[in-house]
Amino acid sequence: MSPDAPKYLWDARQAGAKALRFVRGKSFDDYLKDDLLRSAVERQLEILGEALSQLRKSDAQTAAGVPELARAVALRNILIHAYATVDDRLVWGVVESHLQAVLDGIAVLLPD
């Protein structure tokens, strides 16, 4: 593992955990009605995607062990560069259905 890889993994893990914590107990309708919640979740997904993008650049072998890494980076790019067309249902679906798998993969690479 490259010297920078643990930092990127830690940043991604923290951001993903925050996003999951922010939506705990919330419904999609709650998410739609709360600008602050949507902004917070999107920001954490941006951080997660950027950390994984940097990991991929610095240590491709370690990055290959992160499930859905390419999709996380692609979502980050959408959130940053195509913010005007962000689909709230897509973001919610990522958090609800895919984010835990990413975090589980990171946990294998970066145990507590």
C-alpha positions in Angstrom: 0.0 0.0 0.0 1.3 3.4 -0.9 2.1 5.9 1.9 -0.9 8.1 1.0 -3.4 5.3 0.6 -4.4 5.0 4.2 -5.3 8.7 4.4 -7.5 8.5 1.3 -9.2 5.4 2.6 -9.8 7.1 6.0 -11.2 10.2 4.3 -13.5 8.1 2.2 -14.6 6.0 5.1 -15.4 9.1 7.2 -17.3 10.8 4.5 -19.4 7.7 3.7 -20.1 7.1 7.4 -21.3 10.7 7.8 -23.6 10.5 4.7 -25.1 7.3 6.2 -25.5 8.9 9.6 -27.2 12.0 8.1 -29.9 9.9 6.4 -30.5 7.5 9.2 -34.2 7.5 10.1 -35.0 9.7 7.1 -37.2 8.9 4.1 -36.8 10.0 0.5 -39.5 12.6 1.1 -37.6 13.9 4.1 -34.5 14.1 1.9 -36.4 16.0 -0.8 -37.8 18.6 1.6 -34.6 19.3 3.4 -32.1 21.4 1.5 -29.6 21.2 4.3 -29.7 17.4 4.4 -29.3 17.1 0.6 -26.4 19.5 0.6 -24.7 17.7 3.5 -25.1 14.3 1.9 -23.9 15.5 -1.5 -20.9 17.1 0.1 -19.9 13.9 1.8 -20.3 12.0 -1.5 -18.1 14.6 -3.2 -15.4 14.0 -0.5 -15.7 10.2 -0.8 -15.4 10.3 -4.6 -12.5 12.7 -4.5 -10.6 10.6 -1.9 -11.2 7.5 -4.0 -10.1 9.3 -7.1 -6.8 10.3 -5.4 -6.4 6.7 -4.2 -6.8 5.4 -7.7 -4.1 7.8 -8.9 -1.7 7.0 -6.1 -2.2 3.3 -5.6 -4.2 1.6 -8.3 -3.7 -1.9 -6.8 -5.3 -0.8 -3.5 -8.0 1.1 -5.3 -9.0 -2.0 -7.2 -10.1 -3.5 -3.8 -12.8 -0.8 -3.3 -16.1 -1.9 -4.6 -17.9 0.6 -6.9 -14.9 2.9 -6.9 -15.4 4.0 -10.5 -19.1 4.7 -9.8 -18.3 6.7 -6.7 -15.8 8.8 -8.6 -18.3 9.3 -11.5 -20.9 10.5 -9.0 -18.5 12.9 -7.5 -17.9 14.3 -11.0 -21.6 14.7 -11.5 -22.1 16.4 -8.2 -19.2 18.8 -8.8 -19.5 19.5 -12.5 -23.1 18.9 -13.4 -24.6 20.1 -10.2 -27.5 21.7 -12.0 -28.7 18.3 -13.2 -28.3 16.2 -10.1 -31.0 13.6 -9.8 -32.0 13.5 -6.1 -33.5 10.0 -6.6 -30.1 8.8 -7.9 -28.2 10.3 -5.0 -30.7 8.7 -2.5 -30.4 5.4 -4.3 -26.6 5.4 -4.0 -26.8 6.1 -0.3 -29.5 3.6 0.3 -28.2 0.7 -1.9 -24.5 1.1 -2.7 -22.7 3.2 -0.1 -22.5 0.4 2.6 -20.7 -1.9 0.1 -18.1 0.8 -0.6 -17.6 1.2 3.2 -17.4 -2.5 3.7 -14.7 -2.8 1.0 -12.7 0.1 2.6 -13.0 -1.6 6.0 -11.2 -4.7 4.6 -8.4 -2.5 3.3 -8.2 -0.3 6.3 -9.2 -2.1 9.4 -9.8 -0.1 12.6 
